[in-house]
C-alpha cells in the first residue's frame, strides 16, 4: 500500500531503540526524510548508522533530553534550521515505574510526570511552528500505553500520567485543527523493549527464578499469549503518520495483543 508520504519530512524523538527506532525505520522505508532525536548521543549515532544501513537512506540526528528545558531549546533551533517545514512528529518518550502507592514520594511522581507528560509537551512545543508550515497537513503521533484503559497493578504513576496523554491528544486534536494538524496516539501493551528486559532481569534476580518464568507470568493476561515486539507496534505509528488516516484525529489506538478489554 502506498501511504502517500514519500518525500515528506519526519522527526522521531526517542528513536535510539525500541518502538521509536522501529517507527523511524518504517517511515524511512516509506520514502520519508527522517530526523531522529534521543538523549544519549552515542546510542543515537549508532541508531542512525543502523537505520542508514538497513534502508539506504540518510538520517539526520540531534541529541537532546526533552526533560531538560535547555536541551529542548537547542532541539527547537535545530528543527527550525533542518526542517522549517515538518510534516510528521513522533514522540516515543516515556516509561513506567513499578511501585506501590506507599513507596512513591513526591519526587517520584514529579520525575515520572516530567518523563511521560512534559517530555511530549516540550517536544510538540519545539516542533509546532514547523508543523504549521507543512504543505500536506502536519501529523503528530504520541506513544502512550494500554495502562489507562486497564490500569496495571503496581504502576500507579504511569497509569495516571499516560491517561493524561490521552486527554492531551483529544484536546490538541481540536486546538490544532485550524493549523491542519492531526493528533493521535498509539497505546502499546506489554512490549519487549529495554524497559521490560531490565524489569524482567531485576525480578528474576529478586525471586531467584529464570527470566522465562517471569515472561510467562506477565504473558498470561495477554490474549495473544505473548509480549509484543517493537516492530509490531511501529506500523500503526507509520499508518497514523500517513494520508490514509486523513479522517482520524484525537484518537488513542490500542496495539496491545488484546490486554485492555474494556469497551471504551
Secondary structure, DSSP 8 states (H G I E B T S, - for coil): ---S-TT-EEEEES-SSHHHHHHHHHHHHTT-EEEEEES-HHHHHHHHHHHHHHHS--EEEEE--TTSHHHHHHHHHHHHHH-SS--EEEE-------B-GGG--HHHHHHHHIIIIIHHHHHHHHHHHHHHT-SS-EEEEEE--STTTS--TTBHHHHHHHHHHHHHHHHHHHHTGGGTEEEEEEEE-SB-SHHHHHHHHHHHHHHT--HHHHHHHHHTT-TTSS-B-HHHHHHHHHHHTSGGGTT--S-EEEESTT------
